[in-house]
Amino acid sequence: LQWLRNPGPQHEKRTLFGDMVCFLFITPLATISGWLCLRGAVDHLHFSSRLEAVGLIALTVALFTIYLFWTLVSFRYHCRLYNEWRRTNQRVILLMPKSANIPSNQQSLLGLQSLKRNSKETIV
């Protein structure tokens, strides 16, 4: 979620949103199309020619191969973008040692800030 809130390049966010929308539309369409092709292939095997059944089975295999290829390439692309973002956008918090020069109210504020830090932040 931090990556989505980051005011960085909008192109990656639009690409992620577009791929998610495509995934939500293409998944049911590919499933229904594959089922219809296989159902047609079974019907052709029982009542008609085997050549049409083999063609429908080949069409189903091609459809699911393309779908899986697109899904894997898209997932790999977004994982690579996320890992690159994590590598270049690390949050670092500098903790000041308690000193006699700092008034007690500022020390308590520093203590509260250090309690609020996330586990992924690096302490220096």
NUNURO-374595 format. One record per atom (N, C-alpha, C, CB): y, x negated, z negated; residue in three letters. Coordinates in steps of 0.1 Angstrom, whole numbers, plus 5000, padded with zeros to 4 digits. Last residue first. Glycine has a CB too. Example, Ala and Ser with C-alpha at 12.3 -4.5 7.8 and 13.67 -1.06 7.14 Angstrom:
BEGIN
497848724929SER 498948634929SER 500048714921SER 499448594943SER 494348684922ALA 495548774922ALA 496748684922ALA 495548874910ALA 
This chain:
BEGIN
503948084876VAL 504347944877VAL 504947894865VAL 505247924889VAL 501548314885ILE 502448274874ILE 502648124876ILE 501848304860ILE 501148534911THR 500948404907THR 501948364896THR 500948304918THR 499748864911GLU 500848774912GLU 500548634906GLU 502048834904GLU 497649034908LYS 497648944920LYS 498848854921LYS 497649034932LYS 498149184886SER 497149084885SER 497148984897SER 495749144883SER 501649234881ASN 500349274886ASN 499449154885ASN 500549314901ASN 503849264852ARG 503349194864ARG 501949244868ARG 503349044862ARG 504749364828LYS 504649454839LYS 504049394852LYS 506049504842LYS 504949154810LEU 503849254808LEU 503649344820LEU 504149334796LEU 507149024819SER 505948954821SER 504749054819SER 505748834812SER 509149204811GLN 508949184825GLN 507549114827GLN 510049094831GLN 508949184783LEU 508649314789LEU 508349294804LEU 509749414787LEU 509848924779GLY 508548954775GLY 508049084782GLY 508448964760GLY 512548944788LEU 511648854795LEU 510148894792LEU 511948714792LEU 513449114767LEU 513449164781LEU 512449074790LEU 514849164787LEU 513148944746SER 512349064746SER 512249124760SER 512849164736SER 515048754752GLN 513648714751GLN 512748834752GLN 513448634739GLN 517348904751GLN 516948864764GLN 515548814764GLN 517848744769GLN 517448934723ASN 517349054731ASN 516949024746ASN 518649134732ASN 517748674713SER 516548744710SER 516348864719SER 516348784696SER 519348444736PRO 519348544725PRO 518048624724PRO 520548634727PRO 518248114742ILE 518348244747ILE 518348344735ILE 517048274756ILE 518047874729ASN 519247904735ASN 519448044740ASN 519547804746ASN 515447834721ALA 516347874711ALA 517647914716ALA 516447754701ALA 513147984745SER 514047874740SER 514947924729SER 514847824752SER 510148034761LYS 511048084751LYS 511847964746LYS 510348164740LYS 510147954796PRO 509647934783PRO 510647984773PRO 509347784780PRO 510048194822MET 510848104815MET 510248084801MET 512348144814MET 508148234850LEU 508248274836LEU 509048164829LEU 506848294829LEU 508448364881LEU 508748244873LEU 508948284859LEU 509948164879LEU 506148494902ILE 507048524891ILE 507148394883ILE 506548644882ILE 505548564936VAL 505448464926VAL 506548494915VAL 505748314932VAL 503648704961ARG 504648724951ARG 504448624940ARG 504548874945ARG 503248614995GLN 502748604981GLN 503848624972GLN 502048474979GLN 503048645024ASN 503848725015ASN 503348725001ASN 504048865020ASN 501148505039THR 502648475041THR 503548545031THR 503048495054THR 498648605033ARG 498948465032ARG 500348425032ARG 498148395044ARG 499048875037ARG 498748835024ARG 499048685022ARG 497248865020ARG 499348875065TRP 500448915057TRP 500248875042TRP 500549075057TRP 496848785073GLU 497948705076GLU 499148745067GLU 498348715091GLU 495349005064ASN 495048875058ASN 496248775061ASN 493848815064ASN 496349205081TYR 496549215067TYR 496349085060TYR 495549315061TYR 495649105107LEU 497049125103LEU 497249135088LEU 497549255110LEU 492849115103ARG 493548985106ARG 495048995103ARG 493348945121ARG 492449395101CYS 492049305090CYS 492749165091CYS 490549285089CYS 493249475126HIS 494049515114HIS 493749435102HIS 493849665111HIS 491249355142TYR 492749325144TYR 493549355132TYR 493249405156TYR 488949475132ARG 489149335131ARG 490549295133ARG 488249255142ARG 489449745140PHE 489249705126PHE 489549555124PHE 487849745121PHE 489449715168SER 490649765161SER 490549725146SER 490749915162SER 486849625173VAL 488049535177VAL 489249585169VAL 488249545192VAL 485349835163LEU 485249705157LEU 486349615160LEU 483949635162LEU 486150045179THR 486350055165THR 486249915158THR 485250145159THR 485449955205TRP 486849985202TRP 487049985187TRP 487350115208TRP 482649945202PHE 483449825205PHE 484849845201PHE 483249795220PHE 482050215196LEU 481750105186LEU 482549985189LEU 480250075185LEU 482750325221TYR 483350365209TYR 483150265198TYR 482750505205TYR 481150185239ILE 482550175241ILE 483250215228ILE 483050255252ILE 478650285230THR 478950135230THR 480450115231THR 478250075242THR 478850555233PHE 478750505220PHE 479050355219PHE 477450535213PHE 478850565262LEU 479950625254LEU 479950565240LEU 479750775253LEU 476550435269ALA 477750375273ALA 478950435265ALA 478050405288ALA 474650625259VAL 474650485254VAL 475950415257VAL 473450405260VAL 475350845274THR 475450855260THR 475550715254THR 474350935254THR 474750755300LEU 476050795297LEU 476350795282LEU 476450935303LEU 471950735297ALA 472750615300ALA 474250635297ALA 472650565315ALA 471351005294ILE 471050905283ILE 471850775285ILE 469550875283ILE 472151095319LEU 472751145307LEU 472551055295LEU 472351285304LEU 470250955335GLY 471750935337GLY 472450985325GLY 472151015349GLY 467851065326VAL 468150915324VAL 469650885326VAL 467350835335VAL 468251325335ALA 468051295321ALA 468351155318ALA 466651335317ALA 468351285363GLU 469551335356GLU 469451315341GLU 469651485359GLU 465651205366LEU 466751115370LEU 468051155363LEU 466951115386LEU 463951405361ARG 464051295351ARG 465251205354ARG 462751215351ARG 464951745367SER 464551615371SER 464751515360SER 465351575384SER 463952015345SER 464551965358SER 464151825360SER 466051975358SER 463052085320PHE 463152185331PHE 463552135344PHE 464152285327PHE 462751865302HIS 461851975302HIS 461852065314HIS 462152065290HIS 464851695309LEU 463451645309LEU 462451755309LEU 463351555296LEU 467051855307HIS 466651815320HIS 465251755320HIS 467651705325HIS 467151885279ASP 466952005287ASP 466451965301ASP 468152085288ASP 467651625272VAL 466451685267VAL 466151805276VAL 466551735252VAL 470151595283ALA 469051505287ALA 467751565283ALA 469251365282ALA 471651775269GLY 471451795283GLY 470351715288GLY 472751765291GLY 471551645244ARG 470951785245ARG 470751815260ARG 471951885239ARG 472951415250LEU 471551405247LEU 470851545248LEU 471451355232LEU 475451535256CYS 474751455266CYS 473251445263CYS 475351315268CYS 476151655232LEU 475951735244LEU 475251665255LEU 477351775249LEU 476251425215TRP 475251525212TRP 475051615225TRP 475751615200TRP 478451295227GLY 477151225227GLY 476051325224GLY 477051125216GLY 480451475223SER 480051445236SER 478751375237SER 481151345242SER 480551485195ILE 480251605202ILE 479751575216ILE 481451705202ILE 481251205190THR 480051265184THR 479651395192THR 480351305170THR 483651185204ALA 482551105208ALA 481251155202ALA 482750955203ALA 485251375189LEU 484951395204LEU 483851305209LEU 486251355212LEU 485251265163PRO 484551395166PRO 484351415181PRO 485451505160PRO 486651005171THR 485351015164THR 484651155166THR 485550995149THR 489151055182ILE 488051005191ILE 486651025184ILE 488250865195ILE 490851145162PHE 490551235173PHE 489251185181PHE 491751225183PHE 490750935143LEU 490551075138LEU 490251165150LEU 491651125130LEU 491450725160PHE 490150725153PHE 489750865149PHE 490150625141PHE 494050785166CYS 493050785177CYS 491650795171CYS 493250655185CYS 495250765140VAL 495250895147VAL 494150895158VAL 496650925153VAL 494750485136MET 494250585127MET 494150725134MET 495050595114MET 496250375157ASP 494850355157ASP 494150455148ASP 494450215153ASP 498850455149GLY 498350505162GLY 496850495162GLY 498950425173GLY 499050315125PHE 499150465125PHE 498550515137PHE 500650505123PHE 498850055134LEU 497950105125LEU 497950255125LEU 498250045111LEU 501150045151THR 499850025157THR 498750075147THR 499649875160THR 503150085132ARG 502950185143ARG 501650175149ARG 504050175153ARG 502849845118LYS 502649975111LYS 502450085121LYS 503850005102LYS 503449655137GLU 502149655131GLU 501849785124GLU 501949545121GLU 506149715142HIS 505149725153HIS 503749735147HIS 505249605162HIS 507849665121GLN 507349795123GLN 506249815133GLN 508549895126GLN 507849375100PRO 507749435114PRO 507149575115PRO 506949335123PRO 508849475067GLY 508549375077GLY 508549445091GLY 507249305075GLY 509249605042PRO 510149625053PRO 510049525065PRO 511649625049PRO 506349725028ASN 507049605031ASN 507949635043ASN 506149495034ASN 504749945025ARG 506049955020ARG 506949835023ARG 506049975005ARG 502349845035LEU 502949955042LEU 504449975037LEU 502150085040LEU 501749655016TRP 501949615030TRP 502649725038TRP 500649575037TRP 501249804994GLN 502349714994GLN 502749675008GLN 502049584985GLN 498849925000LEU 500050005000LEU 501349915000LEU 500050094988LEU 
